[in-house]
Amino acid sequence: MKRMSLSTTKALFRPIEVEIDGEVLTVRPVDRDVQRQLIELDEAQRAGDIDVPYKRLELLLGPHPKLSKLDIRDATALTEYIIRKLYTPSPADMEEEKKASAPGETPTSQ
C-alpha cells in the first residue's frame, strides 16, 4: 500500500517573487492563519478600510517601506498577481509535481 508523505521543510512549489523598483521580494508561505487574515481584510475593505490593499501586501510580503508608497492601482494589481499565482501554479511547478510522482508517495510493506 502507498501512502503520501509530506515534508514541510521542502516546498513542493517554487516561491513566488515580485520585483519593485529592482528589489525582489518573496511571498511568504500562505497557511490557514494567513488565509483567515486575507478574508478578514476583504471584510474590512467592504466596511470601508482604505488601507486594505497595502495591508494585504504587507501580509503577503512582510513589511517593506516601498509597499506603502505604491499607487493604489499598482498595489491592487500586485496583490491580484500574487493571489493568482498562489491558486494557479505555473506550468513549471506542475511539471515538478509530476516528476515527484505523487508528492512524497512511498511504498510501505505490510
N, C-alpha and C positions, 0 to 999 in steps of 0.2 A: 504494500500500500504506500502511496505517496502522501507527503504532507507538505504544506507550504511553510517555509522557514523565512522569516523576515528579520533582517539586521537593521536596527535603527541607526547604526554607526555608519553605514554605507548607503548613500542616497541612490535610489533607482533612476531618478531623472536628474539631468544637469540643472544647476542653479539658474535662475532667471536673473539676468543682468540688464541694467539700463544705464545709459550714459547721459549725464547732464553737464554741459559745458566741458566736455573732455574728461570728466571724472566718472568712473564706473562704480555704480552702486549695485549691490546684490540683494535680491529679495530674500527676506528671512523665511525660514520654514513656516508654513501655514498649518497650524494644528487646530484642534477643536476650539481652544480659547480664542485664537486669532479670528476664526470664523465667527464666533459669537460676537466679538468686538466689532467686526465688519457689519454684522446685522444691526447691532446697536447704533452704529454710525449711520446706517441707512435710515433708521427710525429718527435719529437726531436731525438728519437733513430734512426729513418730511416735517419735522417740528420747527424748522427754520434756522437751524445752526449753519451759518455761512462758512464756518471753518472746517466743515466735514471733509471737503476734498483734500485739504492739507493734513488733517488728522489721519485719513486713510493712508496717505503716502508715508507718514511717519510710522504708522503701524506696520506697513509692509516693508519699508526700507530702513527703519530706525530714524532717530532724529538726525537731521542734517540742515545746516543753515541755508543751503540753496533751495530746499523744498518750500519754505515759506515765502520765498521771493518769486516763485513761478507765477506766471499769468494763470488765472483760473482755468482757461481753456487748455493750457498745457498740463496743469495738474490733473484735470479730468481725463484728458487723452492718455496720460501716463498711467493713471490708475486703471483705465479701461484696458490698456495694453497688458498690464500685469495680470489682471483678473482673467483676461482671455487666455494668456499663456498658462496660468495656473490650472485652468479647467480643460485646456486643449493642448496636450503635449505635442511637441514638434515631431515631424516625421523621423528625425534622427533619434529622438528619445524613444519613439515607438520601435525603431529598429533595435536599439539597445535592449529594450524589454524582450523582444522576440529572441535575440541572441541568448538571453539568460534562460530561455525555455521555461517559461512559467517561473517567475522570480522566486528563487530560494527553494524550488522544489527538490526534495531529496528523497531517494528511496529509503524505505525502512523495512526492516525484517520483522517477521512475526515469531 
